[in-house]
Amino acid sequence: MPGFAAGTKIKAASPENITPLKKAVTKIEYGAEANKISGTRSEISSRLPVLRCDKAGYFYILDRIAGRVICVNEEFTNIKAVEIAKNIKQEGEAAKKSGYDFCDMYAVSSSEIFVLDSLNSEYLHIKAAARKDGGADAGKTEPAYDIKVVSFADESVTNAEQAGPADKYDRIFANSIGDVMLYSSIDGDAVYFDEKGGEKKALDSIAGPDFFTLANSDIVALSQNETSGEAVIKYMDFYGNIMKRFEKDIVLKAAKSNITAAHVMGADANTNLFLTYFDGEAQKIALYSVTGDKICEFDFTAPQHGRYFETSAAAGANGTLYLGMPLEDNYYVVKIPYSSVIEYITKK
């Protein structure tokens, strides 16, 4: 299916057509095994796997249906799977719940991962557990993981005047000192917890409709500009305070109509910023430098699924882009190396 029916130049979303750049494609079969994605294409399309990267170069897939995190290295050769739902069930927690909705993930490292369960108003702090046997084979087996469940159902902020329900949090982030932020893309509100799971503070309208937390814990937010048809990038610290980081403002301008389907995909270690947006003619992926200058952009054929950009597009610390695609036969991860972007620039 075309990502957007904007014109005849938009091709069908497939690994071959997704961008004009050279890329590698990893096929992941549908199935229940640890190295597969659970569910059928129709099931996965409504509960898209969440793709994330950490600053060490590891790439993660949150299999929402099975309730597990798949962690791979850059070469896609070393696969580790953290079975979340099964581990919680072993601790007796599952008996209290009718199900889960693991809707988002934030990876600090391959040893520390946060997963948000919006159905039960909980987030999970997953840490690699130290081996206790100290045996000679300690480095040859996959590490066990401790899972700490933090409930925020009683602590999340409600609107007392309207007696309204608590915010529906659907995004999770963490900073370098262990603070956790839950964000509601519906209300634009955020609530913070310390490393022990205690609520610290709540903020109303922390950012624009889309933002991304960098490896240094700062936030890059994308929101509608005061000028019609434009979107602007704001740089903030982890608690929503505006900072001056880019040398000049980054403003996205539409070729026709308004900027839509805009999302911050991530940034590399040098704070080169990857954005995607629909400018009225085609979906774009754009690369901006820390100076605020646009380095390049190219057309991007996006699969047409809800929350696709928030969940299925990620940028690694070395500038590698990862794009997930649930097709009829298999789930595909399109990997675009930074060298391909550079080659594209030099040929223009």
N, C-alpha and C positions, 0 to 999 in steps of 0.2 A: 504494500500500500504506500502511496506517496505520503511523505511527511506533511506536506502542505500543498493544496491544489492552487498554487499561485501562478502557474504557467506551464507551458509544455516542456520547458527545459528541466523541470523537476522530475527526476527519475524515480523508479521504485526503490524503496529502502532495502538494500541488500548489501552484503559485505563488499561486493564489487563496486557498487555505485555510491557508497556512503560519502566518500570524499574523492577529490582528484589526486590525493597524495598517495605515495607508496605506503603500504601498510602490511602488517601480518594479521592473520585471522586465526583465532583459536576456536575450535568447535568443541562445545560441551554438550554431551548427550543428555536428553531428558531421562530421569530415572532416580531411584532411591539410594544408589550407592554414594559413597563419600565424595567421589570425584565427578558427580553428575549434578544436574539441577532438577529439583523435584517438581512434579506437576506436568500438566499438558500445556501447550502453547496458550490456550484460552485462559487457563488458570493463572499462568505466569503473567499474562498481559494485564490482568487486574491486580496482581501483587508482584510487581516487577522486582527482580533481584536488585540489591543496592550495591553499587560499585564505589569503592573508596581506595585511596592510597595513603601511605604514611610517608614521613620525611626520610625514611631509611631505604625507600625503593620497593617496599613490599606492596602487593596489590591484593585487595580483599573483595570477596563476593558474599553478601548476606543472602542466603537462600531462605526467603521468607516463609515459604510453604513448609519446608522441613524443619525450620528453626535451627539453622547452623550457619557458621561462618567458615568460608573456604579461604585460606590464605596461601598465596603462591609467591615465589620470587620472580624477579624480572624476566627470567628465561622461561617461566611457566613449567619448570621441571620439578620443583620441590613443592608438593602439595600437603598442606595440613588442614584438617577440618576440626572445628570446635562444635560439638553437638550440644547446643544450648538446651533445647527442650528436653532431651533425654537426661541430661545431667540434673536439671531442675526436678524432673520426675523422680529420679533416684533419691533426691533429698525430701521427697514428700510434698513438694509445693504444687505439683500439677493437680492433685486431688481437689484443691480449693478453687481451681480455675476451669472454666468451660472451654478455654482455648487461649490463643495468643495472637497478637498482631505485631510482630517484630518489624516495625515500619522504617527504622533508620539506624545507622551505625556510624560511629566515629572511631577510627583506629589511631591510637597514640603510637603503637608499635605492634610487632607480632606477639608481644608478651602482654599487651594491655589494650583491651577493646571495650568500648561502650556500645550497648544495644538498647534501643528504646522499644518498649512494649506498650503501645498506646491503648490497647484494649483493657489492660489491667492497671493502667496508670502506674507503671513501674519502669525503671531502667535497670539494666544489668551491668555490673562492673566485672569484667572477665579478665583475670590475671593468670599468667602461667605460674603454676605451683612448683616450688623447688622439690626436686626428687629427694626422698628421705633415705633411700637404700645406700646411696653413695657408692654403688657398685661400679665395676669397670665398664659396664655397658650403659652407664648413665647417659652418655652422649649419643647413644645409638637409637634410642626410642623417642617417640614424640612426647613432648611434655604434657603433663596433666594440667587442667585449668581449674582454678577456684572461681566460683560464680557468686558474687554478692548481689542480692536483690534489694533495691531501694524503692520503696513505695512513696509516691508523691500525691496520692489521692486525697489525703487529708491536709496536705500542706500547700497545694496549688491554690493560686489566688482566685477568688470568686468575686463577682460583682454584687456587693452587699445591697446596694440601692435597688437593683433590679432582681435580686435574689436569683441570679442566673447561674448556670452551671460553670464548673471550672473550665479553664481554657483547654482546648484540644491540642495538645502538643504533638507535633509530628516530625520534629527535627531534633537531633542531639549533637552537642559539641563538647569538647573539653579543652582546658588549657594546660600549660606545662606544670602547674602547681597542684593539679588535681581537682580544680573547680569544674563543675559540670553545668552546662546551660541547656535547658529545654526551650524550644521555640515553637510558637504556633504560627504557621504560615497563614492561617485564617484571620487571626486577630492582630498579628504582628507583635505579640507580647512574648516576653521571656521570663523565665524563673531560673535562679541559680542555686546550686547546692555545693557545699564544701566537700572535701575528699571523704568525709565520714558519712555523707548522705544527708546532712542537715541543711535546711533551707537558709540561704544567706540573704537574698534580696529578690525583688521582682521589678521588672521594667515594662512600661507600656510603650508600644511602638518603637522598639529598639532600632529597627532598620527598615529599609525598603522591602518590597515583596520578595527579594531574593538576596541572599548573602552567603559568604563562604568564610570559614575560619582557617587562617593560614597556619603554617607549622610553628610560627612564633607567637601564636594565640591571638594575633590581631585579626580584625574582621574587614573584609571587603564587601561592600553592599552596593547593589544596583537598584535604582529607583527612578521613577518618572521625573524628568527635569521640568523646570518651570516653563520652558519653551515647548510648545506642542510638537509632538513627533520626535522628541528626544528623550534619551535616558542618560543618567549621570552616575558615575561611580564615586562612592564615598569610602573613606578609609577611617576605621575606628579601632579603639582598643577592644578588649574582650568584653568590656562592660558598657559599650555603646557610646563612648566619648569620641567625638570627631577629632581626627588627627590629620596633620599635613604630611603625607608620605610621598605621594607622587608629585613631581615637579610642576605639573599643570593638570588641570581637571581633565578627566577622561569622559568625553561626551559621545554617545552613540546617536547617530542621526539616521532617520529612516529615508529610504529611497522614495517610498510612497506610504501614505497614511502614517501610522504610529509604530513605534518599536513594540513588538510583542514576543512571546516565547523567549524571553531574555533570561539568561542564567550565568552565574559565575561558575565555571567548570573547575577552577583551581589556579594555582600558581606554582612555578618552579622555585628552586632554591634561591634564585636571584630576583625573585618577586616579579618576573615576567608573568603577566596575567592572561589567562585564557578565558574568553567570553564566547557565548553563543547567543544569537538573537535573530529574529525574523524582521527584516527591514522593509517588508511590503512586496518584495520581489522574490527573495529566497532566504532560507535559513543560512546563517553564516557562522563560522568559527573565526574569531579574531584574536590576534596576539598583540598585547600592548606591553611596552617596556615600563620600567619604573619612572622614566621621565614623563610618562603620560602620552608618549607618541605611539601611534599604531604601526606595528612592524609589518603585519600582513593580515589578510583575511581570505577565506576561501569558502565556496558554497558547501553546504552540509545537508545531505539528504537524511532527514530524521524520521525514525519510525513514529507512527502516530499512536502514542499511548499516554494516558494520564500520568503526570509526575515523571515523565521520561527524563527530563534534563536534571531534575533534582536527584534522581536515583541512578541513572544509567550512563552518566558522563562524568569522567574523573580525569584529573591531571596529576602526574607524578612529579616528584622533586626534580627529576632530570629532564622534564619537559615532555615526557611521553604521555600521549592521550589514550584513554581507554573508553570505548563506546560499546555498550551492551545491546544486543539485538535478539529478541525472541522471534524466531521464524518457525515455520510449520514443522520442519524436520529436526532442528537442533537450536540450542542457544549459542550465539556467536559473540565473542569478544573481539572487536576490531582494535588493534593496537597500532597507533601511529607514532613512530619514533620521532624525536625532535630533529634528527638528521634529515628526515623527510621534509619537515617544515623548512629547514634551512635550504635544502635543495630547491624547494618550490620558490623560495624568495630569490635565490640567485638566478633562477631561470626566467624570472619575470622581467 
